[in-house]
C-alpha cells in the first residue's frame, strides 16, 4: 500500500473516531453536570476534525500560511460558539 493511501486511511480513521466522540458528547449535553464539558468536547473535536481535513484532504500541511489562516478562523469560530453556548445555557 502506498504511503499516501496509508496516510489518508489513518486520517479517515481519526475522523471516524472524532465523529464517535462528538456523538457521545452530544448525547451527554442534556445531562446537567456534563453540559459544559460536553460542549467543550464538541468544540475541540470539531476543531480537530477541521484540522485533519485541512491537513490531509485539502493538503494544506505544506502551505503554512493558508493552514494558519484557516486554523485561526476555525479556532475563533469554535471559541465564539462555545462562549455563546455558555452565555445562553
PDB file with one MODEL, atoms N, CA, C and O in Angstrom:
MODEL        1
ATOM      1  N   UNK A   1       0.840  -1.176   0.000  1.00  0.00           N
ATOM      2  CA  UNK A   1       0.000   0.000   0.000  1.00  0.00           C
ATOM      3  C   UNK A   1       0.890   1.247   0.000  1.00  0.00           C
ATOM      4  O   UNK A   1       1.881   1.311   0.728  1.00  0.00           O
ATOM      5  N   UNK A   2       0.535   2.211  -0.804  1.00  0.00           N
ATOM      6  CA  UNK A   2       1.332   3.432  -0.926  1.00  0.00           C
ATOM      7  C   UNK A   2       1.255   4.261   0.351  1.00  0.00           C
ATOM      8  O   UNK A   2       0.287   4.177   1.108  1.00  0.00           O
ATOM      9  N   UNK A   3       2.280   5.052   0.571  1.00  0.00           N
ATOM     10  CA  UNK A   3       2.348   5.896   1.769  1.00  0.00           C
ATOM     11  C   UNK A   3       1.178   6.876   1.795  1.00  0.00           C
ATOM     12  O   UNK A   3       0.583   7.105   2.848  1.00  0.00           O
ATOM     13  N   UNK A   4       0.850   7.446   0.661  1.00  0.00           N
ATOM     14  CA  UNK A   4      -0.257   8.409   0.572  1.00  0.00           C
ATOM     15  C   UNK A   4      -1.583   7.751   0.946  1.00  0.00           C
ATOM     16  O   UNK A   4      -2.400   8.344   1.650  1.00  0.00           O
ATOM     17  N   UNK A   5      -1.788   6.531   0.476  1.00  0.00           N
ATOM     18  CA  UNK A   5      -3.012   5.807   0.801  1.00  0.00           C
ATOM     19  C   UNK A   5      -3.084   5.515   2.288  1.00  0.00           C
ATOM     20  O   UNK A   5      -4.144   5.665   2.897  1.00  0.00           O
ATOM     21  N   UNK A   6      -1.971   5.101   2.882  1.00  0.00           N
ATOM     22  CA  UNK A   6      -1.940   4.844   4.327  1.00  0.00           C
ATOM     23  C   UNK A   6      -2.231   6.108   5.119  1.00  0.00           C
ATOM     24  O   UNK A   6      -2.955   6.070   6.114  1.00  0.00           O
ATOM     25  N   UNK A   7      -1.673   7.217   4.681  1.00  0.00           N
ATOM     26  CA  UNK A   7      -1.886   8.487   5.374  1.00  0.00           C
ATOM     27  C   UNK A   7      -3.355   8.896   5.329  1.00  0.00           C
ATOM     28  O   UNK A   7      -3.903   9.359   6.330  1.00  0.00           O
ATOM     29  N   UNK A   8      -3.990   8.726   4.177  1.00  0.00           N
ATOM     30  CA  UNK A   8      -5.401   9.078   4.055  1.00  0.00           C
ATOM     31  C   UNK A   8      -6.292   8.130   4.838  1.00  0.00           C
ATOM     32  O   UNK A   8      -7.299   8.551   5.407  1.00  0.00           O
ATOM     33  N   UNK A   9      -5.928   6.844   4.873  1.00  0.00           N
ATOM     34  CA  UNK A   9      -6.709   5.894   5.670  1.00  0.00           C
ATOM     35  C   UNK A   9      -6.590   6.193   7.163  1.00  0.00           C
ATOM     36  O   UNK A   9      -7.570   6.081   7.898  1.00  0.00           O
ATOM     37  N   UNK A  10      -5.407   6.570   7.606  1.00  0.00           N
ATOM     38  CA  UNK A  10      -5.229   6.959   9.004  1.00  0.00           C
ATOM     39  C   UNK A  10      -6.023   8.226   9.313  1.00  0.00           C
ATOM     40  O   UNK A  10      -6.630   8.333  10.379  1.00  0.00           O
ATOM     41  N   UNK A  11      -6.022   9.178   8.396  1.00  0.00           N
ATOM     42  CA  UNK A  11      -6.819  10.398   8.578  1.00  0.00           C
ATOM     43  C   UNK A  11      -8.300  10.057   8.656  1.00  0.00           C
ATOM     44  O   UNK A  11      -9.027  10.620   9.475  1.00  0.00           O
ATOM     45  N   UNK A  12      -8.749   9.141   7.812  1.00  0.00           N
ATOM     46  CA  UNK A  12     -10.145   8.715   7.847  1.00  0.00           C
ATOM     47  C   UNK A  12     -10.479   8.059   9.192  1.00  0.00           C
ATOM     48  O   UNK A  12     -11.545   8.314   9.753  1.00  0.00           O
ATOM     49  N   UNK A  13      -9.586   7.222   9.710  1.00  0.00           N
ATOM     50  CA  UNK A  13      -9.814   6.567  10.997  1.00  0.00           C
ATOM     51  C   UNK A  13      -9.890   7.594  12.131  1.00  0.00           C
ATOM     52  O   UNK A  13     -10.714   7.459  13.036  1.00  0.00           O
ATOM     53  N   UNK A  14      -9.047   8.603  12.084  1.00  0.00           N
ATOM     54  CA  UNK A  14      -9.083   9.668  13.092  1.00  0.00           C
ATOM     55  C   UNK A  14     -10.407  10.416  12.995  1.00  0.00           C
ATOM     56  O   UNK A  14     -11.027  10.714  14.016  1.00  0.00           O
ATOM     57  N   UNK A  15     -10.843  10.721  11.778  1.00  0.00           N
ATOM     58  CA  UNK A  15     -12.130  11.398  11.603  1.00  0.00           C
ATOM     59  C   UNK A  15     -13.285  10.554  12.124  1.00  0.00           C
ATOM     60  O   UNK A  15     -14.211  11.084  12.737  1.00  0.00           O
ATOM     61  N   UNK A  16     -13.241   9.252  11.887  1.00  0.00           N
ATOM     62  CA  UNK A  16     -14.290   8.367  12.379  1.00  0.00           C
ATOM     63  C   UNK A  16     -14.304   8.336  13.909  1.00  0.00           C
ATOM     64  O   UNK A  16     -15.371   8.364  14.522  1.00  0.00           O
ATOM     65  N   UNK A  17     -13.126   8.278  14.521  1.00  0.00           N
ATOM     66  CA  UNK A  17     -13.045   8.283  15.983  1.00  0.00           C
ATOM     67  C   UNK A  17     -13.556   9.599  16.564  1.00  0.00           C
ATOM     68  O   UNK A  17     -14.275   9.597  17.563  1.00  0.00           O
ATOM     69  N   UNK A  18     -13.194  10.711  15.952  1.00  0.00           N
ATOM     70  CA  UNK A  18     -13.664  12.002  16.430  1.00  0.00           C
ATOM     71  C   UNK A  18     -15.170  12.161  16.232  1.00  0.00           C
ATOM     72  O   UNK A  18     -15.831  12.827  17.029  1.00  0.00           O
ATOM     73  N   UNK A  19     -15.712  11.563  15.188  1.00  0.00           N
ATOM     74  CA  UNK A  19     -17.155  11.579  14.985  1.00  0.00           C
ATOM     75  C   UNK A  19     -17.857  10.795  16.085  1.00  0.00           C
ATOM     76  O   UNK A  19     -18.896  11.224  16.586  1.00  0.00           O
ATOM     77  N   UNK A  20     -17.299   9.653  16.464  1.00  0.00           N
ATOM     78  CA  UNK A  20     -17.849   8.892  17.586  1.00  0.00           C
ATOM     79  C   UNK A  20     -17.798   9.675  18.888  1.00  0.00           C
ATOM     80  O   UNK A  20     -18.733   9.636  19.687  1.00  0.00           O
ATOM     81  N   UNK A  21     -16.698  10.384  19.091  1.00  0.00           N
ATOM     82  CA  UNK A  21     -16.564  11.211  20.288  1.00  0.00           C
ATOM     83  C   UNK A  21     -17.601  12.329  20.309  1.00  0.00           C
ATOM     84  O   UNK A  21     -18.188  12.613  21.353  1.00  0.00           O
ATOM     85  N   UNK A  22     -17.827  12.962  19.165  1.00  0.00           N
ATOM     86  CA  UNK A  22     -18.837  14.023  19.128  1.00  0.00           C
ATOM     87  C   UNK A  22     -20.240  13.468  19.343  1.00  0.00           C
ATOM     88  O   UNK A  22     -21.077  14.130  19.956  1.00  0.00           O
ATOM     89  N   UNK A  23     -20.504  12.272  18.851  1.00  0.00           N
ATOM     90  CA  UNK A  23     -21.817  11.659  19.077  1.00  0.00           C
ATOM     91  C   UNK A  23     -22.033  11.383  20.564  1.00  0.00           C
ATOM     92  O   UNK A  23     -23.118  11.630  21.091  1.00  0.00           O
ATOM     93  N   UNK A  24     -21.014  10.878  21.235  1.00  0.00           N
ATOM     94  CA  UNK A  24     -21.128  10.607  22.677  1.00  0.00           C
ATOM     95  C   UNK A  24     -21.289  11.906  23.456  1.00  0.00           C
ATOM     96  O   UNK A  24     -22.083  11.973  24.394  1.00  0.00           O
ATOM     97  N   UNK A  25     -20.545  12.932  23.075  1.00  0.00           N
ATOM     98  CA  UNK A  25     -20.653  14.223  23.768  1.00  0.00           C
ATOM     99  C   UNK A  25     -22.015  14.853  23.525  1.00  0.00           C
ATOM    100  O   UNK A  25     -22.571  15.478  24.427  1.00  0.00           O
ATOM    101  N   UNK A  26     -22.559  14.702  22.333  1.00  0.00           N
ATOM    102  CA  UNK A  26     -23.869  15.270  22.031  1.00  0.00           C
ATOM    103  C   UNK A  26     -24.961  14.593  22.848  1.00  0.00           C
ATOM    104  O   UNK A  26     -25.936  15.239  23.234  1.00  0.00           O
ATOM    105  N   UNK A  27     -24.809  13.302  23.114  1.00  0.00           N
ATOM    106  CA  UNK A  27     -25.799  12.604  23.944  1.00  0.00           C
ATOM    107  C   UNK A  27     -25.731  13.069  25.391  1.00  0.00           C
ATOM    108  O   UNK A  27     -26.745  13.054  26.090  1.00  0.00           O
ATOM    109  N   UNK A  28     -24.556  13.481  25.852  1.00  0.00           N
ATOM    110  CA  UNK A  28     -24.381  13.900  27.248  1.00  0.00           C
ATOM    111  C   UNK A  28     -24.722  15.368  27.459  1.00  0.00           C
ATOM    112  O   UNK A  28     -24.698  15.844  28.595  1.00  0.00           O
ATOM    113  N   UNK A  29     -25.036  16.090  26.404  1.00  0.00           N
ATOM    114  CA  UNK A  29     -25.245  17.536  26.526  1.00  0.00           C
ATOM    115  C   UNK A  29     -26.497  17.867  27.335  1.00  0.00           C
ATOM    116  O   UNK A  29     -26.572  18.944  27.927  1.00  0.00           O
ATOM    117  N   UNK A  30     -27.474  16.973  27.375  1.00  0.00           N
ATOM    118  CA  UNK A  30     -28.710  17.233  28.113  1.00  0.00           C
ATOM    119  C   UNK A  30     -28.580  16.972  29.607  1.00  0.00           C
ATOM    120  O   UNK A  30     -29.442  17.389  30.381  1.00  0.00           O
ATOM    121  N   UNK A  31     -27.529  16.296  30.022  1.00  0.00           N
ATOM    122  CA  UNK A  31     -27.345  15.998  31.436  1.00  0.00           C
ATOM    123  C   UNK A  31     -26.649  17.175  32.100  1.00  0.00           C
ATOM    124  O   UNK A  31     -25.550  17.568  31.706  1.00  0.00           O
ATOM    125  N   UNK A  32     -27.298  17.728  33.107  1.00  0.00           N
ATOM    126  CA  UNK A  32     -26.854  18.988  33.719  1.00  0.00           C
ATOM    127  C   UNK A  32     -25.390  18.999  34.157  1.00  0.00           C
ATOM    128  O   UNK A  32     -24.691  19.964  33.848  1.00  0.00           O
ATOM    129  N   UNK A  33     -24.888  17.987  34.856  1.00  0.00           N
ATOM    130  CA  UNK A  33     -23.495  18.104  35.299  1.00  0.00           C
ATOM    131  C   UNK A  33     -22.481  18.057  34.162  1.00  0.00           C
ATOM    132  O   UNK A  33     -21.355  18.528  34.323  1.00  0.00           O
ATOM    133  N   UNK A  34     -22.856  17.506  33.033  1.00  0.00           N
ATOM    134  CA  UNK A  34     -21.916  17.339  31.922  1.00  0.00           C
ATOM    135  C   UNK A  34     -22.125  18.355  30.809  1.00  0.00           C
ATOM    136  O   UNK A  34     -21.466  18.269  29.773  1.00  0.00           O
ATOM    137  N   UNK A  35     -23.020  19.308  30.996  1.00  0.00           N
ATOM    138  CA  UNK A  35     -23.378  20.250  29.932  1.00  0.00           C
ATOM    139  C   UNK A  35     -22.159  21.017  29.412  1.00  0.00           C
ATOM    140  O   UNK A  35     -21.883  21.003  28.212  1.00  0.00           O
ATOM    141  N   UNK A  36     -21.441  21.675  30.298  1.00  0.00           N
ATOM    142  CA  UNK A  36     -20.299  22.493  29.881  1.00  0.00           C
ATOM    143  C   UNK A  36     -19.183  21.623  29.307  1.00  0.00           C
ATOM    144  O   UNK A  36     -18.581  21.973  28.292  1.00  0.00           O
ATOM    145  N   UNK A  37     -18.911  20.510  29.945  1.00  0.00           N
ATOM    146  CA  UNK A  37     -17.846  19.623  29.476  1.00  0.00           C
ATOM    147  C   UNK A  37     -18.165  19.047  28.099  1.00  0.00           C
ATOM    148  O   UNK A  37     -17.280  18.935  27.251  1.00  0.00           O
ATOM    149  N   UNK A  38     -19.416  18.686  27.876  1.00  0.00           N
ATOM    150  CA  UNK A  38     -19.772  18.105  26.579  1.00  0.00           C
ATOM    151  C   UNK A  38     -19.696  19.152  25.475  1.00  0.00           C
ATOM    152  O   UNK A  38     -19.326  18.823  24.348  1.00  0.00           O
ATOM    153  N   UNK A  39     -20.036  20.400  25.770  1.00  0.00           N
ATOM    154  CA  UNK A  39     -19.904  21.460  24.774  1.00  0.00           C
ATOM    155  C   UNK A  39     -18.423  21.683  24.447  1.00  0.00           C
ATOM    156  O   UNK A  39     -18.059  21.888  23.289  1.00  0.00           O
ATOM    157  N   UNK A  40     -17.587  21.639  25.469  1.00  0.00           N
ATOM    158  CA  UNK A  40     -16.140  21.796  25.252  1.00  0.00           C
ATOM    159  C   UNK A  40     -15.597  20.655  24.390  1.00  0.00           C
ATOM    160  O   UNK A  40     -14.813  20.893  23.471  1.00  0.00           O
ATOM    161  N   UNK A  41     -16.007  19.429  24.679  1.00  0.00           N
ATOM    162  CA  UNK A  41     -15.565  18.272  23.888  1.00  0.00           C
ATOM    163  C   UNK A  41     -16.042  18.397  22.443  1.00  0.00           C
ATOM    164  O   UNK A  41     -15.294  18.097  21.513  1.00  0.00           O
ATOM    165  N   UNK A  42     -17.290  18.840  22.255  1.00  0.00           N
ATOM    166  CA  UNK A  42     -17.803  19.033  20.897  1.00  0.00           C
ATOM    167  C   UNK A  42     -16.974  20.056  20.130  1.00  0.00           C
ATOM    168  O   UNK A  42     -16.647  19.849  18.961  1.00  0.00           O
ATOM    169  N   UNK A  43     -16.635  21.155  20.787  1.00  0.00           N
ATOM    170  CA  UNK A  43     -15.834  22.188  20.130  1.00  0.00           C
ATOM    171  C   UNK A  43     -14.445  21.714  19.771  1.00  0.00           C
ATOM    172  O   UNK A  43     -13.967  21.941  18.660  1.00  0.00           O
ATOM    173  N   UNK A  44     -13.798  21.053  20.718  1.00  0.00           N
ATOM    174  CA  UNK A  44     -12.430  20.576  20.473  1.00  0.00           C
ATOM    175  C   UNK A  44     -12.400  19.483  19.409  1.00  0.00           C
ATOM    176  O   UNK A  44     -11.504  19.461  18.565  1.00  0.00           O
ATOM    177  N   UNK A  45     -13.377  18.578  19.448  1.00  0.00           N
ATOM    178  CA  UNK A  45     -13.424  17.517  18.443  1.00  0.00           C
ATOM    179  C   UNK A  45     -13.709  18.095  17.057  1.00  0.00           C
ATOM    180  O   UNK A  45     -13.145  17.639  16.062  1.00  0.00           O
ATOM    181  N   UNK A  46     -14.575  19.086  16.998  1.00  0.00           N
ATOM    182  CA  UNK A  46     -14.861  19.725  15.713  1.00  0.00           C
ATOM    183  C   UNK A  46     -13.624  20.427  15.166  1.00  0.00           C
ATOM    184  O   UNK A  46     -13.343  20.357  13.969  1.00  0.00           O
ATOM    185  N   UNK A  47     -12.892  21.098  16.033  1.00  0.00           N
ATOM    186  CA  UNK A  47     -11.653  21.749  15.601  1.00  0.00           C
ATOM    187  C   UNK A  47     -10.624  20.709  15.146  1.00  0.00           C
ATOM    188  O   UNK A  47      -9.907  20.926  14.169  1.00  0.00           O
ATOM    189  N   UNK A  48     -10.556  19.587  15.854  1.00  0.00           N
ATOM    190  CA  UNK A  48      -9.646  18.513  15.458  1.00  0.00           C
ATOM    191  C   UNK A  48     -10.008  17.932  14.100  1.00  0.00           C
ATOM    192  O   UNK A  48      -9.132  17.666  13.278  1.00  0.00           O
ATOM    193  N   UNK A  49     -11.302  17.736  13.868  1.00  0.00           N
ATOM    194  CA  UNK A  49     -11.741  17.229  12.573  1.00  0.00           C
ATOM    195  C   UNK A  49     -11.407  18.212  11.459  1.00  0.00           C
ATOM    196  O   UNK A  49     -10.971  17.815  10.378  1.00  0.00           O
ATOM    197  N   UNK A  50     -11.612  19.489  11.728  1.00  0.00           N
ATOM    198  CA  UNK A  50     -11.293  20.504  10.721  1.00  0.00           C
ATOM    199  C   UNK A  50      -9.808  20.481  10.396  1.00  0.00           C
ATOM    200  O   UNK A  50      -9.419  20.617   9.236  1.00  0.00           O
ATOM    201  N   UNK A  51      -8.983  20.310  11.413  1.00  0.00           N
ATOM    202  CA  UNK A  51      -7.535  20.276  11.184  1.00  0.00           C
ATOM    203  C   UNK A  51      -7.127  19.059  10.344  1.00  0.00           C
ATOM    204  O   UNK A  51      -6.289  19.173   9.450  1.00  0.00           O
ATOM    205  N   UNK A  52      -7.716  17.905  10.632  1.00  0.00           N
ATOM    206  CA  UNK A  52      -7.400  16.702   9.846  1.00  0.00           C
ATOM    207  C   UNK A  52      -7.813  16.901   8.389  1.00  0.00           C
ATOM    208  O   UNK A  52      -7.076  16.534   7.474  1.00  0.00           O
ATOM    209  N   UNK A  53      -8.989  17.481   8.180  1.00  0.00           N
ATOM    210  CA  UNK A  53      -9.460  17.713   6.813  1.00  0.00           C
ATOM    211  C   UNK A  53      -8.553  18.701   6.091  1.00  0.00           C
ATOM    212  O   UNK A  53      -8.184  18.483   4.937  1.00  0.00           O
ATOM    213  N   UNK A  54      -8.192  19.789   6.774  1.00  0.00           N
ATOM    214  CA  UNK A  54      -7.308  20.780   6.154  1.00  0.00           C
ATOM    215  C   UNK A  54      -5.945  20.192   5.830  1.00  0.00           C
ATOM    216  O   UNK A  54      -5.406  20.430   4.749  1.00  0.00           O
ATOM    217  N   UNK A  55      -5.389  19.433   6.751  1.00  0.00           N
ATOM    218  CA  UNK A  55      -4.038  18.905   6.573  1.00  0.00           C
ATOM    219  C   UNK A  55      -3.958  17.771   5.557  1.00  0.00           C
ATOM    220  O   UNK A  55      -3.040  17.734   4.737  1.00  0.00           O
ATOM    221  N   UNK A  56      -4.909  16.854   5.609  1.00  0.00           N
ATOM    222  CA  UNK A  56      -4.756  15.624   4.836  1.00  0.00           C
ATOM    223  C   UNK A  56      -5.618  15.559   3.578  1.00  0.00           C
ATOM    224  O   UNK A  56      -5.198  14.977   2.579  1.00  0.00           O
ATOM    225  N   UNK A  57      -6.801  16.138   3.608  1.00  0.00           N
ATOM    226  CA  UNK A  57      -7.654  16.063   2.430  1.00  0.00           C
ATOM    227  C   UNK A  57      -7.504  17.286   1.535  1.00  0.00           C
ATOM    228  O   UNK A  57      -7.576  17.167   0.312  1.00  0.00           O
ATOM    229  N   UNK A  58      -7.295  18.460   2.129  1.00  0.00           N
ATOM    230  CA  UNK A  58      -7.040  19.653   1.329  1.00  0.00           C
ATOM    231  C   UNK A  58      -5.549  19.887   1.139  1.00  0.00           C
ATOM    232  O   UNK A  58      -5.137  20.790   0.412  1.00  0.00           O
ATOM    233  N   UNK A  59      -4.749  19.066   1.800  1.00  0.00           N
ATOM    234  CA  UNK A  59      -3.290  19.060   1.648  1.00  0.00           C
ATOM    235  C   UNK A  59      -2.646  20.406   1.974  1.00  0.00           C
ATOM    236  O   UNK A  59      -1.726  20.856   1.291  1.00  0.00           O
ATOM    237  N   UNK A  60      -3.157  21.043   3.044  1.00  0.00           N
ATOM    238  CA  UNK A  60      -2.602  22.331   3.455  1.00  0.00           C
ATOM    239  C   UNK A  60      -1.471  22.188   4.465  1.00  0.00           C
ATOM    240  O   UNK A  60      -0.981  23.200   4.966  1.00  0.00           O
ATOM    241  N   UNK A  61      -1.046  20.991   4.776  1.00  0.00           N
ATOM    242  CA  UNK A  61       0.035  20.821   5.744  1.00  0.00           C
ATOM    243  C   UNK A  61       1.351  21.397   5.227  1.00  0.00           C
ATOM    244  O   UNK A  61       2.252  21.701   6.008  1.00  0.00           O
ATOM    245  N   UNK A  62       1.455  21.544   3.917  1.00  0.00           N
ATOM    246  CA  UNK A  62       2.656  22.110   3.313  1.00  0.00           C
ATOM    247  C   UNK A  62       2.517  23.611   3.053  1.00  0.00           C
ATOM    248  O   UNK A  62       3.522  24.299   2.875  1.00  0.00           O
ATOM    249  N   UNK A  63       1.304  24.118   3.030  1.00  0.00           N
ATOM    250  CA  UNK A  63       1.045  25.545   2.791  1.00  0.00           C
ATOM    251  C   UNK A  63       0.813  26.214   4.146  1.00  0.00           C
ATOM    252  O   UNK A  63      -0.331  26.444   4.538  1.00  0.00           O
ATOM    253  N   UNK A  64       1.876  26.519   4.844  1.00  0.00           N
ATOM    254  CA  UNK A  64       1.803  27.005   6.227  1.00  0.00           C
ATOM    255  C   UNK A  64       0.937  28.255   6.397  1.00  0.00           C
ATOM    256  O   UNK A  64       0.185  28.351   7.367  1.00  0.00           O
ATOM    257  N   UNK A  65       1.030  29.201   5.480  1.00  0.00           N
ATOM    258  CA  UNK A  65       0.261  30.437   5.609  1.00  0.00           C
ATOM    259  C   UNK A  65      -1.233  30.207   5.519  1.00  0.00           C
ATOM    260  O   UNK A  65      -1.993  30.704   6.350  1.00  0.00           O
ATOM    261  N   UNK A  66      -1.660  29.456   4.513  1.00  0.00           N
ATOM    262  CA  UNK A  66      -3.078  29.150   4.350  1.00  0.00           C
ATOM    263  C   UNK A  66      -3.588  28.317   5.515  1.00  0.00           C
ATOM    264  O   UNK A  66      -4.682  28.550   6.027  1.00  0.00           O
ATOM    265  N   UNK A  67      -2.788  27.348   5.925  1.00  0.00           N
ATOM    266  CA  UNK A  67      -3.182  26.483   7.042  1.00  0.00           C
ATOM    267  C   UNK A  67      -3.375  27.296   8.309  1.00  0.00           C
ATOM    268  O   UNK A  67      -4.360  27.106   9.023  1.00  0.00           O
ATOM    269  N   UNK A  68      -2.447  28.202   8.597  1.00  0.00           N
ATOM    270  CA  UNK A  68      -2.543  29.036   9.795  1.00  0.00           C
ATOM    271  C   UNK A  68      -3.774  29.942   9.731  1.00  0.00           C
ATOM    272  O   UNK A  68      -4.455  30.138  10.737  1.00  0.00           O
ATOM    273  N   UNK A  69      -4.057  30.489   8.559  1.00  0.00           N
ATOM    274  CA  UNK A  69      -5.224  31.363   8.413  1.00  0.00           C
ATOM    275  C   UNK A  69      -6.528  30.593   8.645  1.00  0.00           C
ATOM    276  O   UNK A  69      -7.408  31.061   9.367  1.00  0.00           O
ATOM    277  N   UNK A  70      -6.646  29.430   8.041  1.00  0.00           N
ATOM    278  CA  UNK A  70      -7.845  28.627   8.229  1.00  0.00           C
ATOM    279  C   UNK A  70      -7.995  28.184   9.682  1.00  0.00           C
ATOM    280  O   UNK A  70      -9.091  28.245  10.238  1.00  0.00           O
ATOM    281  N   UNK A  71      -6.901  27.739  10.298  1.00  0.00           N
ATOM    282  CA  UNK A  71      -6.965  27.288  11.689  1.00  0.00           C
ATOM    283  C   UNK A  71      -7.314  28.432  12.638  1.00  0.00           C
ATOM    284  O   UNK A  71      -8.055  28.227  13.600  1.00  0.00           O
ATOM    285  N   UNK A  72      -6.795  29.626  12.385  1.00  0.00           N
ATOM    286  CA  UNK A  72      -7.133  30.780  13.224  1.00  0.00           C
ATOM    287  C   UNK A  72      -8.617  31.105  13.095  1.00  0.00           C
ATOM    288  O   UNK A  72      -9.288  31.368  14.093  1.00  0.00           O
ATOM    289  N   UNK A  73      -9.126  31.089  11.876  1.00  0.00           N
ATOM    290  CA  UNK A  73     -10.540  31.361  11.654  1.00  0.00           C
ATOM    291  C   UNK A  73     -11.422  30.311  12.327  1.00  0.00           C
ATOM    292  O   UNK A  73     -12.400  30.649  12.995  1.00  0.00           O
ATOM    293  N   UNK A  74     -11.075  29.049  12.151  1.00  0.00           N
ATOM    294  CA  UNK A  74     -11.863  27.979  12.745  1.00  0.00           C
ATOM    295  C   UNK A  74     -11.778  27.984  14.270  1.00  0.00           C
ATOM    296  O   UNK A  74     -12.777  27.732  14.943  1.00  0.00           O
ATOM    297  N   UNK A  75     -10.609  28.264  14.815  1.00  0.00           N
ATOM    298  CA  UNK A  75     -10.458  28.330  16.268  1.00  0.00           C
ATOM    299  C   UNK A  75     -11.282  29.473  16.842  1.00  0.00           C
ATOM    300  O   UNK A  75     -11.922  29.322  17.883  1.00  0.00           O
ATOM    301  N   UNK A  76     -11.265  30.607  16.170  1.00  0.00           N
ATOM    302  CA  UNK A  76     -12.089  31.728  16.617  1.00  0.00           C
ATOM    303  C   UNK A  76     -13.562  31.391  16.579  1.00  0.00           C
ATOM    304  O   UNK A  76     -14.310  31.779  17.476  1.00  0.00           O
ATOM    305  N   UNK A  77     -13.990  30.674  15.553  1.00  0.00           N
ATOM    306  CA  UNK A  77     -15.387  30.268  15.443  1.00  0.00           C
ATOM    307  C   UNK A  77     -15.769  29.306  16.561  1.00  0.00           C
ATOM    308  O   UNK A  77     -16.842  29.435  17.149  1.00  0.00           O
ATOM    309  N   UNK A  78     -14.902  28.346  16.857  1.00  0.00           N
ATOM    310  CA  UNK A  78     -15.180  27.395  17.940  1.00  0.00           C
ATOM    311  C   UNK A  78     -15.282  28.118  19.280  1.00  0.00           C
ATOM    312  O   UNK A  78     -16.173  27.822  20.077  1.00  0.00           O
ATOM    313  N   UNK A  79     -14.384  29.056  19.531  1.00  0.00           N
ATOM    314  CA  UNK A  79     -14.423  29.821  20.788  1.00  0.00           C
ATOM    315  C   UNK A  79     -15.702  30.648  20.859  1.00  0.00           C
ATOM    316  O   UNK A  79     -16.328  30.721  21.916  1.00  0.00           O
ATOM    317  N   UNK A  80     -16.096  31.265  19.761  1.00  0.00           N
ATOM    318  CA  UNK A  80     -17.321  32.064  19.736  1.00  0.00           C
ATOM    319  C   UNK A  80     -18.552  31.211  20.024  1.00  0.00           C
ATOM    320  O   UNK A  80     -19.402  31.594  20.828  1.00  0.00           O
ATOM    321  N   UNK A  81     -18.647  30.068  19.376  1.00  0.00           N
ATOM    322  CA  UNK A  81     -19.790  29.183  19.605  1.00  0.00           C
ATOM    323  C   UNK A  81     -19.808  28.677  21.044  1.00  0.00           C
ATOM    324  O   UNK A  81     -20.868  28.613  21.667  1.00  0.00           O
ATOM    325  N   UNK A  82     -18.652  28.321  21.569  1.00  0.00           N
ATOM    326  CA  UNK A  82     -18.565  27.858  22.948  1.00  0.00           C
ATOM    327  C   UNK A  82     -18.996  28.957  23.911  1.00  0.00           C
ATOM    328  O   UNK A  82     -19.733  28.689  24.860  1.00  0.00           O
ATOM    329  N   UNK A  83     -18.557  30.172  23.685  1.00  0.00           N
ATOM    330  CA  UNK A  83     -18.931  31.293  24.550  1.00  0.00           C
ATOM    331  C   UNK A  83     -20.429  31.556  24.476  1.00  0.00           C
ATOM    332  O   UNK A  83     -21.063  31.807  25.501  1.00  0.00           O
ATOM    333  N   UNK A  84     -20.999  31.500  23.281  1.00  0.00           N
ATOM    334  CA  UNK A  84     -22.442  31.721  23.140  1.00  0.00           C
ATOM    335  C   UNK A  84     -23.253  30.638  23.823  1.00  0.00           C
ATOM    336  O   UNK A  84     -24.310  30.911  24.392  1.00  0.00           O
ATOM    337  N   UNK A  85     -22.758  29.402  23.769  1.00  0.00           N
ATOM    338  CA  UNK A  85     -23.449  28.302  24.460  1.00  0.00           C
ATOM    339  C   UNK A  85     -23.420  28.506  25.963  1.00  0.00           C
ATOM    340  O   UNK A  85     -24.412  28.248  26.645  1.00  0.00           O
ATOM    341  N   UNK A  86     -22.299  28.963  26.484  1.00  0.00           N
ATOM    342  CA  UNK A  86     -22.196  29.197  27.926  1.00  0.00           C
ATOM    343  C   UNK A  86     -23.069  30.372  28.360  1.00  0.00           C
ATOM    344  O   UNK A  86     -23.680  30.333  29.428  1.00  0.00           O
ATOM    345  N   UNK A  87     -23.128  31.418  27.534  1.00  0.00           N
ATOM    346  CA  UNK A  87     -23.947  32.579  27.878  1.00  0.00           C
ATOM    347  C   UNK A  87     -25.422  32.234  27.822  1.00  0.00           C
ATOM    348  O   UNK A  87     -26.196  32.623  28.697  1.00  0.00           O
ATOM    349  N   UNK A  88     -25.806  31.499  26.787  1.00  0.00           N
ATOM    350  CA  UNK A  88     -27.215  31.164  26.616  1.00  0.00           C
ATOM    351  C   UNK A  88     -27.687  29.976  27.432  1.00  0.00           C
ATOM    352  O   UNK A  88     -28.888  29.744  27.571  1.00  0.00           O
ATOM    353  N   UNK A  89     -26.746  29.231  27.965  1.00  0.00           N
ATOM    354  CA  UNK A  89     -27.030  27.966  28.578  1.00  0.00           C
ATOM    355  C   UNK A  89     -27.636  27.901  29.879  1.00  0.00           C
ATOM    356  O   UNK A  89     -27.875  26.809  30.395  1.00  0.00           O
TER     357      UNK A  89
ENDMDL
END
